Amino acid sequence: MLRGKSEEGLEKLLPLFEENKSWWNLSFMMGIAYRQLEEYSKAIDSFENALKYESKNAMILNELAISKASLGFNEEAYELFEKAIQIDSTDSGLFSNRAMLNMNLKKYEAARNDLEEALKLNPSDEIALLIKKQIGNIN
């Protein structure tokens, strides 16, 4: 899945899942594959299953938030980003992803604040740099 072969990965993971539903990392990887295939409802189910067993994992919360936002559940996505940032406030990607959500919601000041934090944490964060360019085009 990390090489863009989501369908092949799912073919291998699904049989394992039937016997190992409590393996959070298996559910997480299935969620990644479903999200890459734009099957957001299945991705959400997979990430929520992973959270049952690994509830304080910022990566899972981040991916769940992205999936929720992709389906228009923006308030839920925002809350998930908040939880993820509370767990790991050193991950620039969390701030970048929340900034992207804020951009989509036309909350430009909040997006700028998140962008500033992301770039403080990682000046080469690709998502943050993309958002910075987009914000520059708005003003």
N, CA, C and O atoms as CSV, one atom per row, in Angstrom:
chain,resi,resn,atom,element,x,y,z
A,1,MET,N,N,0.824,-1.188,0.000
A,1,MET,CA,C,0.000,0.000,0.000
A,1,MET,C,C,0.865,1.248,0.000
A,1,MET,O,O,0.510,2.257,-0.609
A,2,LEU,N,N,1.972,1.180,0.665
A,2,LEU,CA,C,2.842,2.345,0.710
A,2,LEU,C,C,3.498,2.601,-0.645
A,2,LEU,O,O,4.067,3.671,-0.863
A,3,ARG,N,N,3.426,1.658,-1.528
A,3,ARG,CA,C,3.956,1.829,-2.887
A,3,ARG,C,C,2.839,2.034,-3.902
A,3,ARG,O,O,3.067,1.929,-5.107
A,4,GLY,N,N,1.644,2.323,-3.425
A,4,GLY,CA,C,0.535,2.595,-4.329
A,4,GLY,C,C,-0.177,1.361,-4.847
A,4,GLY,O,O,-0.954,1.453,-5.798
A,5,LYS,N,N,0.065,0.233,-4.257
A,5,LYS,CA,C,-0.583,-1.015,-4.689
A,5,LYS,C,C,-1.654,-1.407,-3.675
A,5,LYS,O,O,-1.593,-2.467,-3.052
A,6,SER,N,N,-2.624,-0.530,-3.533
A,6,SER,CA,C,-3.641,-0.696,-2.495
A,6,SER,C,C,-4.491,-1.934,-2.696
A,6,SER,O,O,-4.761,-2.666,-1.743
A,7,GLU,N,N,-4.916,-2.174,-3.927
A,7,GLU,CA,C,-5.780,-3.343,-4.180
A,7,GLU,C,C,-5.046,-4.629,-3.867
A,7,GLU,O,O,-5.614,-5.526,-3.243
A,8,GLU,N,N,-3.795,-4.739,-4.286
A,8,GLU,CA,C,-3.006,-5.942,-4.006
A,8,GLU,C,C,-2.806,-6.118,-2.497
A,8,GLU,O,O,-2.888,-7.228,-1.971
A,9,GLY,N,N,-2.546,-5.011,-1.821
A,9,GLY,CA,C,-2.364,-5.068,-0.374
A,9,GLY,C,C,-3.612,-5.540,0.341
A,9,GLY,O,O,-3.547,-6.367,1.249
A,10,LEU,N,N,-4.747,-5.008,-0.076
A,10,LEU,CA,C,-6.011,-5.426,0.546
A,10,LEU,C,C,-6.284,-6.909,0.324
A,10,LEU,O,O,-6.788,-7.586,1.219
A,11,GLU,N,N,-5.959,-7.412,-0.847
A,11,GLU,CA,C,-6.164,-8.842,-1.119
A,11,GLU,C,C,-5.404,-9.701,-0.115
A,11,GLU,O,O,-5.863,-10.779,0.262
A,12,LYS,N,N,-4.254,-9.224,0.312
A,12,LYS,CA,C,-3.449,-9.977,1.271
A,12,LYS,C,C,-3.890,-9.737,2.716
A,12,LYS,O,O,-3.788,-10.625,3.562
A,13,LEU,N,N,-4.378,-8.536,2.984
A,13,LEU,CA,C,-4.724,-8.198,4.368
A,13,LEU,C,C,-6.105,-8.690,4.793
A,13,LEU,O,O,-6.296,-9.090,5.942
A,14,LEU,N,N,-7.061,-8.663,3.879
A,14,LEU,CA,C,-8.431,-9.027,4.252
A,14,LEU,C,C,-8.547,-10.422,4.867
A,14,LEU,O,O,-9.245,-10.576,5.870
A,15,PRO,N,N,-7.892,-11.442,4.309
A,15,PRO,CA,C,-7.986,-12.764,4.962
A,15,PRO,C,C,-7.378,-12.770,6.370
A,15,PRO,O,O,-7.863,-13.476,7.254
A,16,LEU,N,N,-6.325,-11.989,6.573
A,16,LEU,CA,C,-5.714,-11.904,7.905
A,16,LEU,C,C,-6.654,-11.234,8.905
A,16,LEU,O,O,-6.689,-11.593,10.082
A,17,PHE,N,N,-7.407,-10.262,8.418
A,17,PHE,CA,C,-8.282,-9.492,9.295
A,17,PHE,C,C,-9.360,-10.362,9.934
A,17,PHE,O,O,-9.708,-10.161,11.098
A,18,GLU,N,N,-9.883,-11.312,9.193
A,18,GLU,CA,C,-10.948,-12.168,9.727
A,18,GLU,C,C,-10.508,-12.895,10.993
A,18,GLU,O,O,-11.322,-13.148,11.881
A,19,GLU,N,N,-9.233,-13.228,11.077
A,19,GLU,CA,C,-8.728,-13.961,12.233
A,19,GLU,C,C,-8.053,-13.063,13.270
A,19,GLU,O,O,-7.772,-13.496,14.388
A,20,ASN,N,N,-7.793,-11.801,12.887
A,20,ASN,CA,C,-6.989,-10.939,13.754
A,20,ASN,C,C,-7.569,-9.529,13.835
A,20,ASN,O,O,-6.857,-8.555,13.592
A,21,LYS,N,N,-8.826,-9.411,14.168
A,21,LYS,CA,C,-9.501,-8.109,14.181
A,21,LYS,C,C,-8.928,-7.159,15.223
A,21,LYS,O,O,-9.138,-5.950,15.131
A,22,SER,N,N,-8.210,-7.679,16.211
A,22,SER,CA,C,-7.663,-6.819,17.257
A,22,SER,C,C,-6.263,-6.293,16.920
A,22,SER,O,O,-5.679,-5.556,17.714
A,23,TRP,N,N,-5.728,-6.653,15.780
A,23,TRP,CA,C,-4.427,-6.113,15.379
A,23,TRP,C,C,-4.649,-4.712,14.835
A,23,TRP,O,O,-5.043,-4.549,13.681
A,24,TRP,N,N,-4.399,-3.705,15.654
A,24,TRP,CA,C,-4.676,-2.327,15.256
A,24,TRP,C,C,-3.903,-1.936,14.003
A,24,TRP,O,O,-4.427,-1.227,13.143
A,25,ASN,N,N,-2.656,-2.396,13.898
A,25,ASN,CA,C,-1.846,-1.998,12.743
A,25,ASN,C,C,-2.355,-2.614,11.440
A,25,ASN,O,O,-2.162,-2.038,10.370
A,26,LEU,N,N,-2.994,-3.762,11.518
A,26,LEU,CA,C,-3.612,-4.372,10.348
A,26,LEU,C,C,-4.804,-3.524,9.894
A,26,LEU,O,O,-4.947,-3.225,8.708
A,27,SER,N,N,-5.646,-3.144,10.838
A,27,SER,CA,C,-6.780,-2.273,10.506
A,27,SER,C,C,-6.292,-0.932,9.974
A,27,SER,O,O,-6.886,-0.375,9.050
A,28,PHE,N,N,-5.217,-0.415,10.551
A,28,PHE,CA,C,-4.664,0.861,10.097
A,28,PHE,C,C,-4.218,0.764,8.630
A,28,PHE,O,O,-4.545,1.631,7.820
A,29,MET,N,N,-3.488,-0.270,8.305
A,29,MET,CA,C,-3.005,-0.426,6.925
A,29,MET,C,C,-4.164,-0.652,5.949
A,29,MET,O,O,-4.126,-0.180,4.812
A,30,MET,N,N,-5.182,-1.371,6.395
A,30,MET,CA,C,-6.365,-1.535,5.544
A,30,MET,C,C,-7.034,-0.177,5.317
A,30,MET,O,O,-7.476,0.123,4.208
A,31,GLY,N,N,-7.105,0.635,6.364
A,31,GLY,CA,C,-7.676,1.969,6.236
A,31,GLY,C,C,-6.910,2.821,5.240
A,31,GLY,O,O,-7.504,3.544,4.441
A,32,ILE,N,N,-5.591,2.731,5.293
A,32,ILE,CA,C,-4.751,3.471,4.331
A,32,ILE,C,C,-5.099,3.034,2.909
A,32,ILE,O,O,-5.274,3.867,2.020
A,33,ALA,N,N,-5.196,1.732,2.707
A,33,ALA,CA,C,-5.506,1.217,1.363
A,33,ALA,C,C,-6.873,1.706,0.904
A,33,ALA,O,O,-7.014,2.175,-0.226
A,34,TYR,N,N,-7.866,1.603,1.754
A,34,TYR,CA,C,-9.204,2.058,1.376
A,34,TYR,C,C,-9.217,3.562,1.076
A,34,TYR,O,O,-9.877,4.009,0.138
A,35,ARG,N,N,-8.480,4.333,1.882
A,35,ARG,CA,C,-8.438,5.778,1.638
A,35,ARG,C,C,-7.774,6.078,0.297
A,35,ARG,O,O,-8.224,6.953,-0.444
A,36,GLN,N,N,-6.710,5.353,-0.009
A,36,GLN,CA,C,-6.042,5.548,-1.294
A,36,GLN,C,C,-6.964,5.203,-2.458
A,36,GLN,O,O,-6.873,5.797,-3.533
A,37,LEU,N,N,-7.842,4.250,-2.236
A,37,LEU,CA,C,-8.808,3.851,-3.271
A,37,LEU,C,C,-10.067,4.729,-3.243
A,37,LEU,O,O,-11.008,4.502,-4.003
A,38,GLU,N,N,-10.072,5.717,-2.372
A,38,GLU,CA,C,-11.194,6.640,-2.193
A,38,GLU,C,C,-12.477,5.940,-1.742
A,38,GLU,O,O,-13.584,6.380,-2.052
A,39,GLU,N,N,-12.305,4.856,-1.012
A,39,GLU,CA,C,-13.418,4.155,-0.378
A,39,GLU,C,C,-13.441,4.604,1.084
A,39,GLU,O,O,-13.080,3.864,1.999
A,40,TYR,N,N,-13.881,5.846,1.256
A,40,TYR,CA,C,-13.739,6.512,2.558
A,40,TYR,C,C,-14.560,5.871,3.664
A,40,TYR,O,O,-14.113,5.836,4.810
A,41,SER,N,N,-15.732,5.370,3.361
A,41,SER,CA,C,-16.536,4.729,4.413
A,41,SER,C,C,-15.825,3.494,4.957
A,41,SER,O,O,-15.813,3.266,6.167
A,42,LYS,N,N,-15.239,2.704,4.075
A,42,LYS,CA,C,-14.493,1.526,4.524
A,42,LYS,C,C,-13.229,1.941,5.264
A,42,LYS,O,O,-12.829,1.296,6.234
A,43,ALA,N,N,-12.605,3.015,4.806
A,43,ALA,CA,C,-11.415,3.523,5.496
A,43,ALA,C,C,-11.787,3.929,6.922
A,43,ALA,O,O,-11.088,3.589,7.877
A,44,ILE,N,N,-12.887,4.654,7.050
A,44,ILE,CA,C,-13.344,5.084,8.371
A,44,ILE,C,C,-13.596,3.885,9.273
A,44,ILE,O,O,-13.174,3.881,10.430
A,45,ASP,N,N,-14.276,2.872,8.760
A,45,ASP,CA,C,-14.519,1.661,9.560
A,45,ASP,C,C,-13.208,1.038,10.022
A,45,ASP,O,O,-13.084,0.623,11.174
A,46,SER,N,N,-12.238,0.975,9.128
A,46,SER,CA,C,-10.946,0.371,9.469
A,46,SER,C,C,-10.209,1.190,10.523
A,46,SER,O,O,-9.678,0.638,11.486
A,47,PHE,N,N,-10.177,2.513,10.337
A,47,PHE,CA,C,-9.491,3.362,11.321
A,47,PHE,C,C,-10.196,3.331,12.670
A,47,PHE,O,O,-9.541,3.331,13.713
A,48,GLU,N,N,-11.523,3.305,12.659
A,48,GLU,CA,C,-12.256,3.228,13.928
A,48,GLU,C,C,-11.984,1.905,14.622
A,48,GLU,O,O,-11.894,1.867,15.849
A,49,ASN,N,N,-11.851,0.824,13.875
A,49,ASN,CA,C,-11.498,-0.455,14.483
A,49,ASN,C,C,-10.103,-0.377,15.091
A,49,ASN,O,O,-9.882,-0.876,16.194
A,50,ALA,N,N,-9.169,0.235,14.394
A,50,ALA,CA,C,-7.813,0.379,14.927
A,50,ALA,C,C,-7.826,1.171,16.229
A,50,ALA,O,O,-7.092,0.851,17.165
A,51,LEU,N,N,-8.661,2.206,16.287
A,51,LEU,CA,C,-8.737,3.030,17.499
A,51,LEU,C,C,-9.286,2.277,18.703
A,51,LEU,O,O,-9.005,2.648,19.843
A,52,LYS,N,N,-10.066,1.223,18.468
A,52,LYS,CA,C,-10.558,0.419,19.589
A,52,LYS,C,C,-9.402,-0.171,20.383
A,52,LYS,O,O,-9.507,-0.372,21.593
A,53,TYR,N,N,-8.298,-0.448,19.696
A,53,TYR,CA,C,-7.178,-1.147,20.316
A,53,TYR,C,C,-5.965,-0.246,20.548
A,53,TYR,O,O,-5.047,-0.611,21.282
A,54,GLU,N,N,-5.965,0.920,19.925
A,54,GLU,CA,C,-4.837,1.857,20.030
A,54,GLU,C,C,-5.415,3.266,20.019
A,54,GLU,O,O,-5.264,4.010,19.050
A,55,SER,N,N,-6.078,3.615,21.112
A,55,SER,CA,C,-6.902,4.831,21.139
A,55,SER,C,C,-6.103,6.130,21.198
A,55,SER,O,O,-6.642,7.192,20.887
A,56,LYS,N,N,-4.866,6.071,21.580
A,56,LYS,CA,C,-4.057,7.285,21.712
A,56,LYS,C,C,-2.984,7.363,20.629
A,56,LYS,O,O,-1.844,7.742,20.897
A,57,ASN,N,N,-3.357,7.005,19.422
A,57,ASN,CA,C,-2.406,6.996,18.313
A,57,ASN,C,C,-2.729,8.155,17.369
A,57,ASN,O,O,-3.771,8.160,16.713
A,58,ALA,N,N,-1.836,9.126,17.310
A,58,ALA,CA,C,-2.069,10.324,16.499
A,58,ALA,C,C,-2.161,9.988,15.006
A,58,ALA,O,O,-2.915,10.635,14.278
A,59,MET,N,N,-1.415,8.997,14.545
A,59,MET,CA,C,-1.469,8.631,13.119
A,59,MET,C,C,-2.852,8.131,12.731
A,59,MET,O,O,-3.381,8.502,11.683
A,60,ILE,N,N,-3.431,7.297,13.567
A,60,ILE,CA,C,-4.770,6.770,13.276
A,60,ILE,C,C,-5.786,7.906,13.268
A,60,ILE,O,O,-6.621,8.000,12.369
A,61,LEU,N,N,-5.705,8.766,14.280
A,61,LEU,CA,C,-6.638,9.898,14.356
A,61,LEU,C,C,-6.502,10.803,13.134
A,61,LEU,O,O,-7.503,11.279,12.598
A,62,ASN,N,N,-5.284,11.038,12.700
A,62,ASN,CA,C,-5.026,11.859,11.528
A,62,ASN,C,C,-5.674,11.254,10.276
A,62,ASN,O,O,-6.368,11.947,9.532
A,63,GLU,N,N,-5.444,9.983,10.059
A,63,GLU,CA,C,-5.997,9.320,8.871
A,63,GLU,C,C,-7.519,9.259,8.930
A,63,GLU,O,O,-8.193,9.401,7.909
A,64,LEU,N,N,-8.053,9.048,10.124
A,64,LEU,CA,C,-9.506,9.045,10.287
A,64,LEU,C,C,-10.069,10.428,9.984
A,64,LEU,O,O,-11.107,10.551,9.333
A,65,ALA,N,N,-9.390,11.463,10.452
A,65,ALA,CA,C,-9.830,12.837,10.183
A,65,ALA,C,C,-9.814,13.136,8.690
A,65,ALA,O,O,-10.752,13.742,8.172
A,66,ILE,N,N,-8.774,12.726,8.000
A,66,ILE,CA,C,-8.691,12.949,6.550
A,66,ILE,C,C,-9.850,12.246,5.850
A,66,ILE,O,O,-10.474,12.812,4.952
A,67,SER,N,N,-10.131,11.027,6.256
A,67,SER,CA,C,-11.222,10.265,5.646
A,67,SER,C,C,-12.569,10.914,5.923
A,67,SER,O,O,-13.415,11.012,5.034
A,68,LYS,N,N,-12.764,11.361,7.168
A,68,LYS,CA,C,-14.027,12.028,7.521
A,68,LYS,C,C,-14.180,13.319,6.708
A,68,LYS,O,O,-15.261,13.598,6.191
A,69,ALA,N,N,-13.127,14.090,6.597
A,69,ALA,CA,C,-13.187,15.338,5.834
A,69,ALA,C,C,-13.483,15.060,4.362
A,69,ALA,O,O,-14.165,15.847,3.706
A,70,SER,N,N,-12.981,13.964,3.853
A,70,SER,CA,C,-13.223,13.608,2.451
A,70,SER,C,C,-14.690,13.347,2.169
A,70,SER,O,O,-15.153,13.498,1.039
A,71,LEU,N,N,-15.419,12.954,3.208
A,71,LEU,CA,C,-16.860,12.730,3.066
A,71,LEU,C,C,-17.686,13.935,3.545
A,71,LEU,O,O,-18.915,13.875,3.576
A,72,GLY,N,N,-17.011,15.012,3.913
A,72,GLY,CA,C,-17.719,16.220,4.318
A,72,GLY,C,C,-18.064,16.301,5.792
A,72,GLY,O,O,-18.799,17.200,6.202
A,73,PHE,N,N,-17.554,15.391,6.593
A,73,PHE,CA,C,-17.793,15.435,8.041
A,73,PHE,C,C,-16.721,16.316,8.683
A,73,PHE,O,O,-15.868,15.839,9.431
A,74,ASN,N,N,-16.786,17.594,8.377
A,74,ASN,CA,C,-15.715,18.520,8.730
A,74,ASN,C,C,-15.591,18.771,10.225
A,74,ASN,O,O,-14.476,18.855,10.739
A,75,GLU,N,N,-16.698,18.891,10.929
A,75,GLU,CA,C,-16.619,19.115,12.378
A,75,GLU,C,C,-15.975,17.926,13.072
A,75,GLU,O,O,-15.134,18.092,13.955
A,76,GLU,N,N,-16.377,16.719,12.667
A,76,GLU,CA,C,-15.775,15.518,13.250
A,76,GLU,C,C,-14.287,15.458,12.914
A,76,GLU,O,O,-13.466,15.111,13.764
A,77,ALA,N,N,-13.948,15.795,11.685
A,77,ALA,CA,C,-12.548,15.788,11.272
A,77,ALA,C,C,-11.735,16.770,12.115
A,77,ALA,O,O,-10.631,16.451,12.556
A,78,TYR,N,N,-12.284,17.957,12.333
A,78,TYR,CA,C,-11.580,18.967,13.126
A,78,TYR,C,C,-11.322,18.457,14.543
A,78,TYR,O,O,-10.222,18.613,15.074
A,79,GLU,N,N,-12.333,17.850,15.148
A,79,GLU,CA,C,-12.168,17.310,16.505
A,79,GLU,C,C,-11.106,16.217,16.543
A,79,GLU,O,O,-10.342,16.124,17.504
A,80,LEU,N,N,-11.058,15.400,15.510
A,80,LEU,CA,C,-10.045,14.344,15.449
A,80,LEU,C,C,-8.639,14.926,15.309
A,80,LEU,O,O,-7.697,14.442,15.935
A,81,PHE,N,N,-8.502,15.974,14.481
A,81,PHE,CA,C,-7.199,16.639,14.392
A,81,PHE,C,C,-6.803,17.228,15.742
A,81,PHE,O,O,-5.638,17.159,16.132
A,82,GLU,N,N,-7.772,17.807,16.459
A,82,GLU,CA,C,-7.506,18.360,17.792
A,82,GLU,C,C,-6.953,17.273,18.720
A,82,GLU,O,O,-5.953,17.483,19.406
A,83,LYS,N,N,-7.608,16.124,18.733
A,83,LYS,CA,C,-7.161,15.019,19.587
A,83,LYS,C,C,-5.764,14.560,19.194
A,83,LYS,O,O,-4.920,14.309,20.055
A,84,ALA,N,N,-5.524,14.454,17.896
A,84,ALA,CA,C,-4.215,14.007,17.416
A,84,ALA,C,C,-3.126,14.988,17.839
A,84,ALA,O,O,-2.047,14.573,18.264
A,85,ILE,N,N,-3.401,16.282,17.726
A,85,ILE,CA,C,-2.417,17.299,18.102
A,85,ILE,C,C,-2.175,17.283,19.609
A,85,ILE,O,O,-1.056,17.533,20.057
A,86,GLN,N,N,-3.210,16.994,20.395
A,86,GLN,CA,C,-3.015,16.885,21.842
A,86,GLN,C,C,-2.078,15.729,22.173
A,86,GLN,O,O,-1.309,15.799,23.133
A,87,ILE,N,N,-2.144,14.675,21.383
A,87,ILE,CA,C,-1.282,13.510,21.596
A,87,ILE,C,C,0.139,13.775,21.121
A,87,ILE,O,O,1.104,13.410,21.793
A,88,ASP,N,N,0.266,14.417,19.950
A,88,ASP,CA,C,1.590,14.673,19.367
A,88,ASP,C,C,1.633,16.068,18.754
A,88,ASP,O,O,1.310,16.261,17.582
A,89,SER,N,N,2.031,17.016,19.558
A,89,SER,CA,C,2.081,18.404,19.088
A,89,SER,C,C,3.379,18.724,18.356
A,89,SER,O,O,3.644,19.883,18.036
A,90,THR,N,N,4.192,17.699,18.088
A,90,THR,CA,C,5.452,17.910,17.371
A,90,THR,C,C,5.384,17.439,15.924
A,90,THR,O,O,6.376,17.534,15.202
A,91,ASP,N,N,4.247,16.940,15.492
A,91,ASP,CA,C,4.093,16.424,14.134
A,91,ASP,C,C,3.556,17.533,13.230
A,91,ASP,O,O,2.388,17.911,13.328
A,92,SER,N,N,4.400,18.042,12.365
A,92,SER,CA,C,3.992,19.134,11.476
A,92,SER,C,C,2.851,18.718,10.562
A,92,SER,O,O,2.021,19.545,10.185
A,93,GLY,N,N,2.807,17.451,10.209
A,93,GLY,CA,C,1.759,16.954,9.313
A,93,GLY,C,C,0.365,17.125,9.890
A,93,GLY,O,O,-0.590,17.373,9.154
A,94,LEU,N,N,0.245,16.994,11.185
A,94,LEU,CA,C,-1.066,17.180,11.815
A,94,LEU,C,C,-1.541,18.619,11.655
A,94,LEU,O,O,-2.708,18.866,11.348
A,95,PHE,N,N,-0.637,19.557,11.864
A,95,PHE,CA,C,-0.992,20.967,11.693
A,95,PHE,C,C,-1.261,21.289,10.226
A,95,PHE,O,O,-2.164,22.065,9.912
A,96,SER,N,N,-0.482,20.695,9.335
A,96,SER,CA,C,-0.688,20.919,7.899
A,96,SER,C,C,-2.047,20.399,7.451
A,96,SER,O,O,-2.764,21.066,6.706
A,97,ASN,N,N,-2.388,19.214,7.910
A,97,ASN,CA,C,-3.671,18.638,7.515
A,97,ASN,C,C,-4.842,19.432,8.081
A,97,ASN,O,O,-5.855,19.623,7.408
A,98,ARG,N,N,-4.699,19.896,9.326
A,98,ARG,CA,C,-5.760,20.726,9.886
A,98,ARG,C,C,-5.822,22.073,9.162
A,98,ARG,O,O,-6.906,22.627,8.977
A,99,ALA,N,N,-4.686,22.593,8.758
A,99,ALA,CA,C,-4.670,23.840,7.977
A,99,ALA,C,C,-5.415,23.647,6.661
A,99,ALA,O,O,-6.157,24.532,6.234
A,100,MET,N,N,-5.225,22.508,6.022
A,100,MET,CA,C,-5.929,22.226,4.764
A,100,MET,C,C,-7.435,22.180,5.005
A,100,MET,O,O,-8.207,22.708,4.205
A,101,LEU,N,N,-7.854,21.558,6.094
A,101,LEU,CA,C,-9.274,21.539,6.436
A,101,LEU,C,C,-9.776,22.964,6.660
A,101,LEU,O,O,-10.841,23.334,6.166
A,102,ASN,N,N,-9.023,23.751,7.391
A,102,ASN,CA,C,-9.423,25.138,7.622
A,102,ASN,C,C,-9.501,25.928,6.319
A,102,ASN,O,O,-10.392,26.762,6.154
A,103,MET,N,N,-8.596,25.679,5.412
A,103,MET,CA,C,-8.653,26.335,4.093
A,103,MET,C,C,-9.959,25.970,3.392
A,103,MET,O,O,-10.659,26.835,2.865
A,104,ASN,N,N,-10.274,24.680,3.394
A,104,ASN,CA,C,-11.495,24.220,2.728
A,104,ASN,C,C,-12.745,24.821,3.366
A,104,ASN,O,O,-13.760,25.013,2.697
A,105,LEU,N,N,-12.666,25.115,4.664
A,105,LEU,CA,C,-13.789,25.720,5.378
A,105,LEU,C,C,-13.754,27.250,5.309
A,105,LEU,O,O,-14.593,27.930,5.900
A,106,LYS,N,N,-12.767,27.776,4.576
A,106,LYS,CA,C,-12.583,29.224,4.423
A,106,LYS,C,C,-12.293,29.913,5.756
A,106,LYS,O,O,-12.639,31.077,5.956
A,107,LYS,N,N,-11.656,29.177,6.658
A,107,LYS,CA,C,-11.201,29.736,7.931
A,107,LYS,C,C,-9.711,30.056,7.765
A,107,LYS,O,O,-8.836,29.347,8.264
A,108,TYR,N,N,-9.464,31.146,7.049
A,108,TYR,CA,C,-8.108,31.454,6.613
A,108,TYR,C,C,-7.164,31.817,7.754
A,108,TYR,O,O,-5.986,31.462,7.716
A,109,GLU,N,N,-7.662,32.513,8.758
A,109,GLU,CA,C,-6.797,32.875,9.882
A,109,GLU,C,C,-6.360,31.619,10.645
A,109,GLU,O,O,-5.193,31.488,11.014
A,110,ALA,N,N,-7.293,30.707,10.878
A,110,ALA,CA,C,-6.949,29.443,11.544
A,110,ALA,C,C,-5.973,28.640,10.692
A,110,ALA,O,O,-5.047,28.018,11.212
A,111,ALA,N,N,-6.189,28.658,9.384
A,111,ALA,CA,C,-5.272,27.952,8.473
A,111,ALA,C,C,-3.873,28.561,8.560
A,111,ALA,O,O,-2.878,27.837,8.588
A,112,ARG,N,N,-3.801,29.887,8.602
A,112,ARG,CA,C,-2.493,30.560,8.718
A,112,ARG,C,C,-1.792,30.172,10.019
A,112,ARG,O,O,-0.588,29.919,10.031
A,113,ASN,N,N,-2.546,30.127,11.100
A,113,ASN,CA,C,-1.958,29.758,12.393
A,113,ASN,C,C,-1.408,28.335,12.363
A,113,ASN,O,O,-0.298,28.078,12.830
A,114,ASP,N,N,-2.199,27.409,11.805
A,114,ASP,CA,C,-1.740,26.023,11.698
A,114,ASP,C,C,-0.535,25.920,10.768
A,114,ASP,O,O,0.405,25.168,11.027
A,115,LEU,N,N,-0.578,26.676,9.698
A,115,LEU,CA,C,0.523,26.685,8.735
A,115,LEU,C,C,1.807,27.186,9.400
A,115,LEU,O,O,2.880,26.612,9.212
A,116,GLU,N,N,1.685,28.248,10.167
A,116,GLU,CA,C,2.842,28.799,10.867
A,116,GLU,C,C,3.451,27.755,11.806
A,116,GLU,O,O,4.670,27.593,11.860
A,117,GLU,N,N,2.595,27.057,12.538
A,117,GLU,CA,C,3.077,26.033,13.466
A,117,GLU,C,C,3.730,24.871,12.710
A,117,GLU,O,O,4.780,24.373,13.116
A,118,ALA,N,N,3.112,24.451,11.628
A,118,ALA,CA,C,3.674,23.350,10.831
A,118,ALA,C,C,5.058,23.704,10.313
A,118,ALA,O,O,5.979,22.891,10.387
A,119,LEU,N,N,5.208,24.920,9.789
A,119,LEU,CA,C,6.499,25.319,9.227
A,119,LEU,C,C,7.541,25.578,10.316
A,119,LEU,O,O,8.740,25.444,10.075
A,120,LYS,N,N,7.088,25.946,11.500
A,120,LYS,CA,C,8.022,26.086,12.622
A,120,LYS,C,C,8.588,24.706,12.978
A,120,LYS,O,O,9.777,24.560,13.262
A,121,LEU,N,N,7.709,23.703,12.955
A,121,LEU,CA,C,8.131,22.342,13.294
A,121,LEU,C,C,8.956,21.694,12.183
A,121,LEU,O,O,9.898,20.945,12.444
A,122,ASN,N,N,8.582,21.999,10.937
A,122,ASN,CA,C,9.263,21.388,9.792
A,122,ASN,C,C,9.210,22.357,8.606
A,122,ASN,O,O,8.224,22.382,7.870
A,123,PRO,N,N,10.254,23.144,8.423
A,123,PRO,CA,C,10.256,24.143,7.350
A,123,PRO,C,C,10.122,23.562,5.937
A,123,PRO,O,O,9.835,24.301,4.995
A,124,SER,N,N,10.325,22.263,5.781
A,124,SER,CA,C,10.203,21.667,4.448
A,124,SER,C,C,8.945,20.796,4.302
A,124,SER,O,O,8.854,19.995,3.371
A,125,ASP,N,N,7.984,20.949,5.209
A,125,ASP,CA,C,6.726,20.200,5.140
A,125,ASP,C,C,6.020,20.533,3.819
A,125,ASP,O,O,5.596,21.667,3.599
A,126,GLU,N,N,5.902,19.535,2.952
A,126,GLU,CA,C,5.370,19.752,1.606
A,126,GLU,C,C,3.926,20.256,1.602
A,126,GLU,O,O,3.581,21.142,0.821
A,127,ILE,N,N,3.091,19.700,2.464
A,127,ILE,CA,C,1.696,20.132,2.520
A,127,ILE,C,C,1.625,21.577,3.004
A,127,ILE,O,O,0.867,22.382,2.463
A,128,ALA,N,N,2.410,21.898,4.014
A,128,ALA,CA,C,2.417,23.267,4.536
A,128,ALA,C,C,2.873,24.249,3.463
A,128,ALA,O,O,2.306,25.334,3.334
A,129,LEU,N,N,3.883,23.880,2.702
A,129,LEU,CA,C,4.371,24.770,1.640
A,129,LEU,C,C,3.323,24.952,0.546
A,129,LEU,O,O,3.196,26.041,-0.014
A,130,LEU,N,N,2.578,23.903,0.241
A,130,LEU,CA,C,1.498,24.005,-0.737
A,130,LEU,C,C,0.404,24.946,-0.220
A,130,LEU,O,O,-0.093,25.790,-0.966
A,131,ILE,N,N,0.039,24.803,1.029
A,131,ILE,CA,C,-0.995,25.655,1.620
A,131,ILE,C,C,-0.518,27.104,1.657
A,131,ILE,O,O,-1.293,28.027,1.406
A,132,LYS,N,N,0.757,27.295,1.971
A,132,LYS,CA,C,1.309,28.647,2.009
A,132,LYS,C,C,1.140,29.327,0.651
A,132,LYS,O,O,0.807,30.509,0.571
A,133,LYS,N,N,1.373,28.571,-0.397
A,133,LYS,CA,C,1.200,29.106,-1.743
A,133,LYS,C,C,-0.284,29.436,-2.003
A,133,LYS,O,O,-0.594,30.474,-2.587
A,134,GLN,N,N,-1.186,28.559,-1.572
A,134,GLN,CA,C,-2.613,28.794,-1.767
A,134,GLN,C,C,-3.090,30.010,-0.982
A,134,GLN,O,O,-3.863,30.818,-1.498
A,135,ILE,N,N,-2.638,30.145,0.250
A,135,ILE,CA,C,-3.024,31.298,1.060
A,135,ILE,C,C,-2.513,32.581,0.404
A,135,ILE,O,O,-3.200,33.602,0.392
A,136,GLY,N,N,-1.312,32.514,-0.134
A,136,GLY,CA,C,-0.761,33.679,-0.812
A,136,GLY,C,C,-1.600,34.110,-2.001
A,136,GLY,O,O,-1.663,35.298,-2.314
A,137,ASN,N,N,-2.241,33.167,-2.664
A,137,ASN,CA,C,-3.101,33.487,-3.811
A,137,ASN,C,C,-4.445,34.071,-3.388
A,137,ASN,O,O,-5.122,34.707,-4.196
A,138,ILE,N,N,-4.837,33.865,-2.141
A,138,ILE,CA,C,-6.135,34.361,-1.659
A,138,ILE,C,C,-6.045,35.845,-1.340
A,138,ILE,O,O,-6.988,36.592,-1.601
A,139,ASN,N,N,-4.931,36.279,-0.785
A,139,ASN,CA,C,-4.802,37.682,-0.359
A,139,ASN,C,C,-4.462,38.587,-1.498
A,139,ASN,O,O,-4.319,39.794,-1.306
